[in-house]
Amino acid sequence: QVPVMDSGGGLVQAGGSLRLSCVAYRSILSSFSGYDMAWYRQAPGNERELVAEISAGGRTTYADSVKGRFTISRNNGKKMIYLQMNDLKPEDTAVYYCRSPGSWGQGTQVTVSS
């Protein structure tokens, strides 16, 4: 397991931006670069869904609903991944979770008002 801690959520108006961060605080620096990482989200009454993922090699994939608006990235030297969210919509409102091998972050709430 690779414990992670996510942060950066908040309340924003539609059309605004937020950047989420996730740190693998117990990971050995040299190991983090070999991990596939991802962001998920869960809205009330819905199942948790994949938002974006980034492979150890930097390959990225996105849910259709966020393509062109969200960008996932990583900084291996800081053992961190990020999710830059632009042009936010009310339907993006959810708790966002960082996913590492064997672990989930505690979640960070993103609320987008119309």
C-alpha positions in Angstrom: 0.0 0.0 0.0 1.0 3.5 -0.8 -0.8 5.9 1.6 -1.8 9.2 0.1 -3.3 12.5 1.2 -5.3 14.7 -1.1 -6.2 18.4 -0.8 -7.3 21.4 -2.7 -11.0 21.2 -2.9 -13.4 24.1 -2.3 -16.4 26.1 -3.4 -16.1 27.7 -6.8 -18.6 29.3 -9.3 -19.3 27.6 -12.6 -16.6 28.4 -15.1 -14.0 28.7 -12.4 -10.9 26.6 -11.7 -9.4 24.5 -8.9 -6.2 22.5 -8.5 -6.2 19.3 -6.4 -3.0 17.9 -5.0 -2.1 14.4 -3.7 1.1 13.4 -1.9 2.3 9.9 -1.3 3.7 10.9 2.0 5.2 7.6 3.0 6.5 6.6 -0.4 10.2 6.1 -1.0 11.2 8.8 -3.5 12.7 6.3 -6.0 9.6 4.1 -5.9 6.9 6.7 -6.5 7.9 7.2 -10.1 7.0 3.6 -10.8 3.4 3.9 -9.6 0.3 4.4 -11.7 -1.9 7.0 -10.0 -5.4 8.3 -10.5 -8.2 10.7 -9.5 -11.7 9.4 -8.8 -14.8 11.3 -7.7 -18.1 10.4 -6.1 -21.2 12.5 -6.1 -24.1 11.9 -3.6 -26.1 8.9 -4.7 -23.6 7.9 -7.4 -20.9 5.3 -7.6 -17.3 6.3 -7.4 -16.0 7.0 -11.0 -12.6 7.4 -12.6 -11.8 11.0 -13.6 -8.3 10.7 -14.8 -5.2 8.5 -14.5 -1.5 8.9 -15.1 0.8 6.0 -15.7 4.3 5.6 -14.3 5.5 6.6 -17.8 3.3 9.7 -17.9 0.5 8.4 -20.1 -2.8 10.1 -19.3 -6.4 9.1 -19.8 -9.6 11.0 -19.0 -13.3 10.4 -18.5 -15.2 11.7 -21.5 -17.0 14.2 -19.2 -13.8 16.0 -18.3 -11.7 15.8 -21.5 -10.4 19.2 -22.5 -11.2 20.7 -19.1 -9.1 18.7 -16.6 -5.4 17.9 -16.7 -3.7 15.3 -14.5 0.1 15.6 -13.9 2.7 14.3 -11.6 5.9 15.6 -10.0 7.9 12.5 -9.1 10.5 14.6 -7.2 7.8 15.7 -4.8 5.9 12.4 -4.8 2.8 14.2 -5.9 0.1 14.2 -8.5 -2.2 17.1 -9.4 -5.6 17.6 -11.1 -6.0 21.0 -12.7 -9.7 21.5 -13.2 -10.8 24.3 -15.5 -14.3 25.5 -16.7 -15.9 23.7 -13.8 -19.6 22.8 -14.0 -22.2 22.1 -11.3 -22.1 18.5 -12.4 -18.5 18.3 -11.3 -19.6 18.7 -7.7 -18.3 15.6 -5.8 -15.8 14.3 -3.4 -12.6 13.7 -5.2 -10.2 10.9 -4.2 -6.6 10.3 -5.1 -5.9 6.6 -5.8 -2.5 5.0 -5.4 -1.6 1.3 -5.4 -3.6 -0.2 -2.6 -4.8 3.1 -1.1 -7.2 5.9 -1.3 -6.9 9.5 -0.1 -9.4 10.8 2.5 -11.2 12.8 -0.2 -11.6 16.5 -0.8 -14.9 18.2 -1.5 -15.4 20.1 -4.7 -18.6 22.2 -5.0 -19.4 24.1 -8.1 -22.2 26.6 -7.8 -24.3 27.7 -10.8 
